[in-house]
Amino acid sequence: MKQLLCRALLISMCSITISACGWWGGEVEIEPAELVDFEAEKEVDVLWSQSVGAGLGEAFNKLSLAINGDAIYALDVEGAIVAFDRHNGSALWQVELDTPLVGGVGVGPNHVAVATESGEIVMLSADDGTEMWRQQMSSETLSPVQMNTDMAVAQLQNGKLVAMDISSGDHLWTYDSQIPRLTLRGTSAPIVAANVTIAGFANGKLVAVRNDSGAALWERQVTVPEGKTELERLIDIDSRPLYIDGVVYIVSYQGKLVAVSASDAQILWTQDASSYQSLAAGFGNIYVSQANGFIEAFDQRSSASVWRQAALENRQSTSTAVLGTTVVVGDFEGYLHFMSQIDGHFVARYKVDSDGLRGDMAVMDDVLYVLGNGGRLAALQLN
């Protein structure tokens, strides 16, 4: 019962709400920062916009979209998967699975993967949405399935990595990470390269696994729990690792932003940070959407803090994305905030979906693709 209560509290902490349950059963008011006035330097142009079913739902589901070639794939909480032409927004195909979906869309060479609330991985053809196979997992898959040309890897809420043959769905191997009894609702998504899969876990470990066997090449504890209570000791890695030029960058909740050598797991530098959102990079910086809503830029080589934008405090900022010379995040009211990569000052703002923004965004060819909580999918350009 205690574990269920703790999980409920954590889900509440991460949900789109203005007040959160306190650890002692009371209510703690969390006031989001008011939007600041500024003189816009750029304009946001809507190239196209489409509706994707019922949207993301009220639970903390990110349901992130994905791009593969000329197509963009999105889904809704009730089981609809839709493929659009990313250039003009025209629908290519739509499939109704008639079962609730979690996580987001994963894409491969000619594959589209989704995860159901009941723990199934469903693989579809990217051409027309035809079902190729489905496999039952031992737990929820709350992040998009990741693929290379041969295999699909699901990261499960219970701390397992499961690799499947991309064509047949046959089980290849399972890597099991021992995770704490109490975790945030969510998982990281692994990097699946040709020979190695790299993943972060709720126990604060970053692990490299051999793709041919599932055996660990190396494990690195990138952050350690601190504090007396179980809540204070949460150090979940829910951010997807970011790989740049032989270095893996990873951030944890109530932990660290860490740069790790991919070849030998040597820690190159660390900085205090707290985030469950994925990272972005540009202008030689790593951009972090902190748990308190602050957006911070860290120098990629030295780890020095380059700038910090505090005006989005408690606005439940989404993962960062880089568009041109700007960094962009969404918030719980559905606004996109565009900041200069140089110093973090605001250059534009645009409201996408009045139900708010939660999922990761995607950028391709200087176009930003955003799926709002209410199901609005928009392609935006900054001029």
LINKAJO-V240532 format. One record per pair of residues at least 12 apart in sequence whose ideal C-beta (glycine too) atoms are under 10 Angstrom apart, sorted by the first residue. I is the first residue (numbers start at 1). GAP is how many residues later the second one is. Records with the same first field share a line. If there is no record, write none. Layout:
# LINKAJO-V240532
I->GAP ; GAP
This chain:
# LINKAJO-V240532
2->179 ; 180 ; 228
3->178 ; 179 ; 227
5->16 ; 20
6->17 ; 175 ; 176 ; 177 ; 223 ; 224 ; 225 ; 228
7->174 ; 175 ; 176 ; 177 ; 178
8->13 ; 177
9->12 ; 13 ; 14 ; 16 ; 173 ; 222
10->50 ; 172 ; 173 ; 174 ; 175 ; 176 ; 220 ; 221 ; 224 ; 226 ; 243
11->48 ; 49 ; 173 ; 174 ; 175
12->48 ; 173
13->15 ; 17 ; 47 ; 171 ; 172 ; 218 ; 221 ; 278
14->45 ; 46 ; 170 ; 171 ; 172 ; 224 ; 239 ; 262 ; 277 ; 302 ; 344
15->43 ; 44 ; 45 ; 170 ; 301 ; 317 ; 343
16->40 ; 42 ; 43 ; 44 ; 300 ; 315 ; 316 ; 317 ; 339 ; 340 ; 341 ; 342 ; 357
17->13 ; 41 ; 299 ; 315
18->12 ; 13 ; 14 ; 296 ; 298 ; 314
19->12
23->206 ; 207 ; 208 ; 209
30->262 ; 263 ; 283 ; 284 ; 286
31->282 ; 283
32->261 ; 280 ; 281 ; 282 ; 283 ; 284 ; 299 ; 300 ; 301
33->260 ; 261 ; 277 ; 278 ; 279 ; 280 ; 281 ; 282 ; 298
34->277 ; 281
35->276 ; 277 ; 280 ; 296 ; 298 ; 300 ; 302 ; 311 ; 314
36->275 ; 276 ; 301 ; 310 ; 313
37->309
38->273 ; 307 ; 308 ; 309 ; 310 ; 311
39->307 ; 308
40->298 ; 306 ; 307 ; 308 ; 309 ; 310
41->285 ; 297 ; 299 ; 304 ; 305 ; 306 ; 307 ; 341
42->281 ; 282 ; 283 ; 284 ; 296 ; 298 ; 305 ; 306 ; 307 ; 308 ; 339 ; 340 ; 341
43->304 ; 305 ; 307 ; 338 ; 339 ; 340
44->279 ; 284 ; 292 ; 294 ; 304 ; 305 ; 306 ; 307 ; 308 ; 324 ; 334 ; 336 ; 337 ; 338 ; 339
45->305 ; 322 ; 334 ; 335 ; 336 ; 337 ; 338
46->43 ; 304 ; 306 ; 332 ; 333 ; 334 ; 335
47->39 ; 40 ; 41 ; 42 ; 320 ; 321 ; 322 ; 331 ; 332 ; 333 ; 334
48->36 ; 37 ; 38 ; 39 ; 40 ; 41 ; 42 ; 319 ; 329 ; 330 ; 331 ; 332
49->40 ; 303 ; 304 ; 321 ; 323 ; 327 ; 328 ; 329 ; 330 ; 331
50->22 ; 24 ; 32 ; 34 ; 39 ; 40 ; 41 ; 321 ; 325 ; 326 ; 327 ; 328 ; 329
51->25 ; 31 ; 321 ; 323 ; 324 ; 325 ; 326
52->13 ; 21 ; 22 ; 23 ; 24 ; 28 ; 29 ; 30 ; 32 ; 39 ; 42 ; 319 ; 320 ; 322 ; 323 ; 324 ; 325
53->21 ; 22 ; 23 ; 24 ; 25 ; 26 ; 27 ; 28 ; 29 ; 41 ; 43 ; 48 ; 322
54->22 ; 23 ; 24 ; 25 ; 26 ; 46 ; 320 ; 321
55->21 ; 22 ; 23 ; 298 ; 300 ; 301 ; 303 ; 316 ; 317 ; 318 ; 319 ; 320 ; 321
56->19 ; 20 ; 21 ; 45 ; 48 ; 297 ; 299 ; 300 ; 301 ; 302 ; 303 ; 315 ; 316 ; 317 ; 318 ; 319
57->19 ; 20 ; 21 ; 43 ; 44 ; 45 ; 298 ; 301 ; 316 ; 318
58->19 ; 297 ; 315
59->18 ; 41 ; 43 ; 58 ; 126
60->42 ; 82 ; 124 ; 125 ; 126 ; 298
61->14 ; 15 ; 16 ; 39 ; 40 ; 41 ; 42 ; 43 ; 56 ; 81 ; 124 ; 125 ; 297 ; 298 ; 312
62->40 ; 41 ; 42 ; 80 ; 81 ; 82 ; 124 ; 176 ; 215 ; 216 ; 256 ; 257 ; 296 ; 297 ; 298 ; 309 ; 311
63->12 ; 13 ; 14 ; 38 ; 39 ; 40 ; 41 ; 42 ; 51 ; 81 ; 295 ; 296 ; 297 ; 308 ; 310 ; 312
64->39 ; 40 ; 41 ; 42 ; 79 ; 80 ; 125 ; 176 ; 214 ; 254 ; 255 ; 294 ; 295 ; 296 ; 297 ; 298 ; 307
65->17 ; 19 ; 21 ; 39 ; 40 ; 42 ; 79 ; 294 ; 295 ; 296 ; 297 ; 304 ; 305 ; 306 ; 312
66->38 ; 39 ; 40 ; 41 ; 42 ; 46 ; 47 ; 78 ; 79 ; 294 ; 296 ; 303
67->19 ; 38 ; 40 ; 295 ; 296 ; 297 ; 298 ; 300 ; 302
68->15 ; 18 ; 37 ; 38 ; 39 ; 40 ; 41 ; 42 ; 43 ; 44 ; 58 ; 296
69->17 ; 38 ; 40 ; 41 ; 57 ; 295
70->14 ; 15 ; 16 ; 17 ; 18 ; 22 ; 294
71->12 ; 13 ; 14 ; 15 ; 16 ; 21 ; 22 ; 36 ; 41 ; 55 ; 56
72->12 ; 13 ; 14 ; 15 ; 17 ; 20 ; 33 ; 35 ; 290 ; 292 ; 295 ; 297 ; 299 ; 305 ; 307
73->13 ; 19 ; 20 ; 31 ; 32 ; 33 ; 34 ; 39 ; 40 ; 41 ; 51 ; 53 ; 56
74->30 ; 31 ; 285 ; 288 ; 295 ; 297 ; 301 ; 303
75->20 ; 22 ; 26 ; 27 ; 28 ; 29 ; 30 ; 37 ; 39 ; 40 ; 296 ; 300
76->20 ; 24 ; 25 ; 295 ; 298 ; 299
77->23 ; 24 ; 25 ; 40 ; 296 ; 298
78->18 ; 19 ; 20 ; 21 ; 22 ; 23 ; 297
79->16 ; 17 ; 18 ; 19 ; 20 ; 21 ; 22 ; 35 ; 37 ; 38 ; 43
80->14 ; 15 ; 16 ; 17 ; 18 ; 21 ; 295
81->12 ; 13 ; 14 ; 15 ; 16 ; 20 ; 24 ; 31 ; 32 ; 33 ; 41 ; 43 ; 48
82->12 ; 13 ; 14 ; 23 ; 47 ; 293 ; 295
83->12 ; 22 ; 29 ; 41 ; 43 ; 44 ; 45 ; 46
84->285 ; 293 ; 295
86->276 ; 278 ; 279 ; 281 ; 283 ; 293
87->277 ; 278 ; 280 ; 292
88->291
89->288 ; 289 ; 290
92->34 ; 35 ; 36 ; 37
93->19 ; 31 ; 32 ; 33 ; 34 ; 35 ; 36 ; 37
94->35
95->17 ; 19 ; 27 ; 29 ; 30 ; 33 ; 34 ; 35 ; 36
96->33
97->17 ; 19 ; 23 ; 25 ; 27 ; 32 ; 34 ; 37
99->15 ; 17 ; 18 ; 19 ; 21 ; 23
100->16 ; 17 ; 18
101->13 ; 14 ; 15 ; 16 ; 19 ; 21
102->12 ; 13 ; 14 ; 15 ; 16 ; 17 ; 38 ; 39 ; 40 ; 41 ; 55 ; 83 ; 84
103->12 ; 13 ; 14 ; 18 ; 37 ; 38 ; 39 ; 40 ; 41 ; 42 ; 51 ; 52 ; 54 ; 83 ; 84 ; 86
104->37 ; 38 ; 39 ; 40 ; 41 ; 85 ; 255 ; 256 ; 267
105->19 ; 39 ; 40 ; 254 ; 266
106->15 ; 17 ; 35 ; 37 ; 38 ; 39 ; 40 ; 41 ; 46 ; 47 ; 48 ; 83 ; 86
107->19 ; 37 ; 38 ; 39 ; 40
108->15 ; 18 ; 37 ; 38 ; 39 ; 40 ; 41 ; 42 ; 43 ; 44 ; 58 ; 84
109->17 ; 38 ; 39 ; 40 ; 41 ; 57
110->14 ; 15 ; 16 ; 17 ; 22 ; 39 ; 56
111->12 ; 13 ; 14 ; 15 ; 16 ; 21 ; 34 ; 36 ; 38 ; 41 ; 55 ; 56
112->12 ; 13 ; 14 ; 15 ; 17 ; 20 ; 33 ; 35
113->19 ; 20 ; 21 ; 28 ; 31 ; 32 ; 33 ; 34 ; 39 ; 40 ; 41 ; 51 ; 53 ; 56
114->20 ; 27 ; 30 ; 31
115->22 ; 25 ; 26 ; 27 ; 28 ; 29 ; 30 ; 39 ; 41
116->18 ; 20 ; 21 ; 24 ; 25
117->23 ; 24
118->18 ; 19 ; 22
119->16 ; 17 ; 18 ; 19 ; 20 ; 21 ; 22 ; 35 ; 37 ; 38 ; 39
120->14 ; 15 ; 16 ; 17 ; 21
121->12 ; 13 ; 14 ; 15 ; 16 ; 20 ; 24 ; 31 ; 33 ; 35 ; 41 ; 43 ; 48
122->12 ; 13 ; 23 ; 47
123->12 ; 22 ; 24 ; 29 ; 41 ; 43 ; 44 ; 45 ; 46
132->34 ; 35 ; 36 ; 37
133->19 ; 31 ; 32 ; 33 ; 34 ; 35 ; 36 ; 37
134->35
135->17 ; 19 ; 27 ; 29 ; 30 ; 33 ; 34 ; 35 ; 36
137->17 ; 19 ; 20 ; 21 ; 23 ; 25 ; 27 ; 37
138->18 ; 19 ; 20 ; 22 ; 24 ; 36 ; 38
139->15 ; 16 ; 17 ; 18 ; 19 ; 20 ; 21 ; 23 ; 48
140->14 ; 16 ; 17 ; 18 ; 45 ; 46 ; 47
141->13 ; 14 ; 15 ; 16 ; 19 ; 21 ; 46 ; 48
142->12 ; 13 ; 14 ; 15 ; 42 ; 43 ; 44 ; 45 ; 46 ; 47 ; 96
143->12 ; 13 ; 14 ; 43 ; 44 ; 45 ; 46 ; 47 ; 56 ; 95 ; 97 ; 135 ; 217
144->45 ; 46 ; 96 ; 216
145->17 ; 19 ; 21 ; 44 ; 45 ; 47
146->15 ; 43 ; 44 ; 45 ; 46 ; 47 ; 51 ; 53 ; 94
147->17 ; 19 ; 45
148->18 ; 43 ; 44 ; 45 ; 46 ; 47 ; 48 ; 49 ; 63
149->17 ; 43 ; 45
150->13 ; 15 ; 16 ; 17 ; 22 ; 42 ; 44 ; 61 ; 62
151->12 ; 13 ; 14 ; 15 ; 16 ; 19 ; 21 ; 22 ; 41 ; 46 ; 60 ; 61
152->12 ; 13 ; 14 ; 15 ; 17 ; 20 ; 40
153->13 ; 19 ; 20 ; 22 ; 36 ; 37 ; 38 ; 39 ; 44 ; 46 ; 56 ; 58 ; 61
154->20 ; 33 ; 35 ; 36
155->20 ; 22 ; 32 ; 33 ; 34 ; 35 ; 42 ; 44 ; 45 ; 46 ; 85
156->18 ; 20 ; 21 ; 31
157->22 ; 26 ; 27 ; 28 ; 29 ; 30 ; 45
158->18 ; 19 ; 21 ; 25 ; 29 ; 44
159->16 ; 17 ; 18 ; 19 ; 20 ; 21 ; 24 ; 28 ; 42 ; 43 ; 44 ; 46
160->14 ; 15 ; 16 ; 17 ; 19 ; 27 ; 41
161->12 ; 13 ; 14 ; 15 ; 16 ; 26 ; 29 ; 31 ; 36 ; 38 ; 40 ; 46 ; 48 ; 53
162->12 ; 13 ; 14 ; 52
163->12 ; 27 ; 29 ; 34 ; 46 ; 48 ; 49 ; 50 ; 51
172->39 ; 40 ; 41 ; 42
173->24 ; 36 ; 37 ; 38 ; 39 ; 40 ; 41 ; 42
174->40
175->15 ; 22 ; 24 ; 26 ; 32 ; 34 ; 35 ; 38 ; 39 ; 40 ; 41
176->38
177->22 ; 23 ; 24 ; 25 ; 26 ; 28 ; 30 ; 32 ; 39 ; 42
178->23 ; 24 ; 25 ; 27
179->22 ; 23 ; 24 ; 25 ; 26 ; 57
180->21 ; 22 ; 23 ; 24 ; 45 ; 50 ; 53 ; 54 ; 55 ; 56
181->49
182->20 ; 47 ; 48 ; 49 ; 51 ; 52 ; 54
183->18 ; 19 ; 20 ; 47 ; 51 ; 52 ; 53 ; 55 ; 70
184->18 ; 50 ; 51 ; 52 ; 53 ; 54 ; 69 ; 70 ; 92
185->51 ; 53 ; 91
186->16 ; 50 ; 51 ; 52 ; 53 ; 67 ; 90 ; 91
187->12 ; 13 ; 14 ; 15 ; 49 ; 50 ; 51 ; 53 ; 89
188->12 ; 13 ; 14 ; 18 ; 48 ; 49 ; 50 ; 51 ; 52 ; 53 ; 62 ; 63 ; 64 ; 88 ; 90
189->49 ; 50 ; 51 ; 52 ; 89 ; 171
190->17 ; 19 ; 50 ; 51
191->17 ; 49 ; 50 ; 51 ; 52 ; 57 ; 71
192->17 ; 19
193->15 ; 18 ; 50 ; 69
194->17
195->13 ; 15 ; 16 ; 17 ; 22
196->12 ; 13 ; 14 ; 15 ; 16 ; 21 ; 22 ; 66
197->12 ; 13 ; 14 ; 17 ; 20
198->19 ; 20 ; 42 ; 43 ; 45 ; 50 ; 52 ; 62 ; 64
199->38 ; 41 ; 42 ; 51
200->20 ; 22 ; 23 ; 36 ; 37 ; 38 ; 39 ; 40 ; 41 ; 48 ; 50 ; 51 ; 52 ; 58 ; 60
201->18 ; 34 ; 35 ; 36 ; 37 ; 51
202->32 ; 33 ; 34 ; 35 ; 36 ; 50 ; 51
203->16 ; 18 ; 20 ; 21 ; 22 ; 32 ; 33 ; 34 ; 49
204->16 ; 17 ; 18 ; 19 ; 20 ; 21 ; 29 ; 30 ; 31 ; 32 ; 33 ; 46 ; 48 ; 49 ; 50 ; 51 ; 52 ; 54
205->14 ; 15 ; 16 ; 17 ; 18 ; 30 ; 32 ; 47
206->12 ; 13 ; 14 ; 15 ; 16 ; 17 ; 31 ; 35 ; 42 ; 44 ; 46 ; 52 ; 54 ; 56 ; 59 ; 61
207->12 ; 13 ; 58
208->12 ; 33 ; 40 ; 52 ; 54 ; 55 ; 56 ; 57
217->45 ; 46 ; 47 ; 48
218->42 ; 43 ; 44 ; 45 ; 46 ; 47 ; 48
219->46
220->28 ; 30 ; 38 ; 40 ; 41 ; 44 ; 45 ; 46 ; 47
221->14 ; 37 ; 44 ; 46
222->13 ; 15 ; 26 ; 28 ; 29 ; 30 ; 33 ; 34 ; 35 ; 36 ; 37 ; 38 ; 43 ; 45 ; 48
223->12 ; 13 ; 14 ; 27 ; 28 ; 29 ; 30 ; 31 ; 32 ; 33 ; 34 ; 35 ; 47 ; 49 ; 50 ; 51
224->28 ; 31 ; 32
225->27 ; 29 ; 30
226->28 ; 29
227->27
231->23
232->22
233->21
234->18 ; 19 ; 20 ; 21 ; 40 ; 42
235->17 ; 18 ; 19 ; 20 ; 21 ; 39
236->16 ; 17 ; 18 ; 19 ; 40
237->13 ; 14 ; 15 ; 16 ; 18 ; 19 ; 21 ; 38 ; 39
238->13 ; 14 ; 15 ; 37 ; 38 ; 39 ; 40
239->12 ; 13 ; 14 ; 18 ; 34 ; 36 ; 37 ; 38 ; 39 ; 40 ; 49 ; 50 ; 80
240->37 ; 38 ; 39 ; 79 ; 120
241->17 ; 19 ; 21 ; 37 ; 38
242->17 ; 36 ; 37 ; 38 ; 39 ; 44 ; 45
243->17 ; 19 ; 38
244->15 ; 18 ; 35 ; 37 ; 42 ; 56
245->17 ; 55
246->15 ; 16 ; 17
247->12 ; 13 ; 14 ; 15 ; 16 ; 19 ; 21 ; 22 ; 39 ; 53 ; 54
248->12 ; 13 ; 14 ; 17 ; 20
249->19 ; 20 ; 30 ; 32 ; 37 ; 39 ; 49 ; 51
250->29
251->20 ; 22 ; 23 ; 24 ; 25 ; 26 ; 27 ; 28 ; 35 ; 37 ; 38 ; 39 ; 40 ; 47
252->21 ; 22 ; 23 ; 24
253->20 ; 21 ; 22 ; 23 ; 24 ; 38
254->18 ; 19 ; 20 ; 21 ; 22 ; 37
255->15 ; 17 ; 18 ; 19 ; 20
256->13 ; 14 ; 15 ; 16 ; 17 ; 18
257->12 ; 13 ; 14 ; 15 ; 16 ; 17 ; 18 ; 22 ; 29 ; 31 ; 33 ; 39 ; 41 ; 46
258->12 ; 13 ; 15 ; 45
259->12 ; 27 ; 39 ; 41 ; 42 ; 44
268->33 ; 35
269->29 ; 30 ; 31 ; 32 ; 33 ; 34 ; 35
270->33
271->15 ; 17 ; 25 ; 27 ; 28 ; 32 ; 33 ; 34
272->33
273->13 ; 15 ; 16 ; 17 ; 18 ; 21 ; 23 ; 25 ; 32
274->14 ; 16 ; 17 ; 18 ; 20
275->13 ; 14 ; 15 ; 16 ; 17 ; 19 ; 21 ; 42 ; 44 ; 45
276->13 ; 14 ; 15 ; 43
277->12 ; 13 ; 14 ; 39 ; 40 ; 41 ; 42 ; 43 ; 52 ; 83
278->40 ; 41 ; 42 ; 43 ; 82 ; 83
279->19 ; 40 ; 41
280->17 ; 39 ; 40 ; 41 ; 42 ; 43 ; 47 ; 48 ; 49 ; 61 ; 80 ; 81 ; 83
281->16 ; 17 ; 19 ; 39 ; 41 ; 46
282->15 ; 18 ; 38 ; 39 ; 40 ; 41 ; 42 ; 43 ; 44 ; 45 ; 59
283->14 ; 16 ; 17 ; 23 ; 39 ; 42 ; 44 ; 57 ; 58 ; 59
284->13 ; 14 ; 15 ; 16 ; 17 ; 18 ; 22 ; 57
285->12 ; 13 ; 14 ; 15 ; 16 ; 19 ; 20 ; 21 ; 22 ; 37 ; 42 ; 56 ; 57 ; 59
286->12 ; 13 ; 14 ; 17 ; 20 ; 34
287->19 ; 20 ; 32 ; 33 ; 34 ; 35 ; 40 ; 41 ; 42 ; 52 ; 54 ; 57
288->17 ; 20 ; 29 ; 31 ; 32
289->23 ; 27 ; 28 ; 29 ; 30 ; 31 ; 32 ; 38 ; 40 ; 41
290->18 ; 19 ; 20 ; 22 ; 23 ; 27
291->23 ; 25 ; 26
292->18 ; 20 ; 21 ; 22 ; 23 ; 24 ; 25
293->16 ; 17 ; 18 ; 19 ; 20 ; 21 ; 22 ; 23 ; 24 ; 36 ; 38 ; 39
294->14 ; 15 ; 16 ; 17 ; 18 ; 19 ; 20 ; 21 ; 23 ; 50
295->12 ; 13 ; 14 ; 15 ; 16 ; 17 ; 22 ; 25 ; 32 ; 33 ; 34 ; 42 ; 44 ; 49
296->12 ; 13 ; 14 ; 24 ; 48
297->12 ; 23 ; 30 ; 42 ; 43 ; 44 ; 45 ; 46 ; 47
306->35 ; 36 ; 37 ; 38
307->20 ; 32 ; 33 ; 34 ; 35 ; 36 ; 37 ; 38
308->36
309->18 ; 20 ; 28 ; 30 ; 31 ; 34 ; 35 ; 36 ; 37
310->34
311->26 ; 28 ; 33 ; 34 ; 35
312->17 ; 18 ; 19 ; 23 ; 25 ; 27 ; 34
314->17 ; 18
315->14 ; 15 ; 16 ; 17 ; 18 ; 20 ; 22 ; 41
316->13 ; 14 ; 15 ; 16 ; 17 ; 40 ; 41 ; 42
317->12 ; 13 ; 14 ; 15 ; 20 ; 40
318->12 ; 13 ; 14 ; 18 ; 19 ; 38 ; 39 ; 40 ; 41 ; 42 ; 43 ; 52
319->38 ; 39 ; 40 ; 41 ; 42
320->19 ; 40 ; 41
321->15 ; 17 ; 39 ; 40 ; 41 ; 42 ; 47 ; 48 ; 49
322->19 ; 39 ; 41 ; 46
323->13 ; 15 ; 18 ; 25 ; 38 ; 40 ; 43 ; 44 ; 45 ; 57 ; 58 ; 59
324->14 ; 17 ; 23 ; 39 ; 42 ; 44 ; 57 ; 58 ; 59
325->13 ; 14 ; 15 ; 16 ; 17 ; 22 ; 57
326->12 ; 13 ; 14 ; 15 ; 16 ; 20 ; 21 ; 22 ; 42 ; 56
327->12 ; 13 ; 14 ; 17 ; 20
328->19 ; 20 ; 21 ; 22 ; 33 ; 35 ; 40 ; 42 ; 52 ; 54
329->28 ; 32
330->20 ; 21 ; 22 ; 23 ; 26 ; 27 ; 28 ; 29 ; 30 ; 31 ; 40 ; 41 ; 42 ; 43
331->18 ; 20 ; 25 ; 26 ; 27
332->23 ; 24 ; 25 ; 26 ; 41
333->18 ; 19 ; 20 ; 21 ; 22 ; 23 ; 24
334->16 ; 17 ; 18 ; 19 ; 20 ; 21 ; 22 ; 23 ; 24 ; 36 ; 38 ; 39 ; 40 ; 42
335->14 ; 15 ; 16 ; 17 ; 18 ; 19 ; 21 ; 22
336->12 ; 13 ; 14 ; 15 ; 16 ; 17 ; 21 ; 25 ; 32 ; 34 ; 36 ; 42 ; 44 ; 46
337->12 ; 13
338->12 ; 30 ; 42 ; 44
347->35
348->32 ; 34 ; 35
350->18 ; 20 ; 28 ; 30 ; 32
351->21
352->16 ; 18 ; 19 ; 20 ; 21 ; 22 ; 24 ; 25 ; 26 ; 28
353->17 ; 18 ; 19 ; 20 ; 21 ; 22 ; 23 ; 24 ; 25
354->18 ; 19 ; 20 ; 22
355->17 ; 18 ; 19 ; 20 ; 21
356->16 ; 17 ; 18
357->13 ; 14 ; 15 ; 16 ; 17 ; 19
358->13 ; 14 ; 15
359->12 ; 13 ; 14
361->19
362->17
363->17
364->15
365->16
366->15 ; 16 ; 17
367->12 ; 13 ; 14 ; 15
368->12 ; 13 ; 14
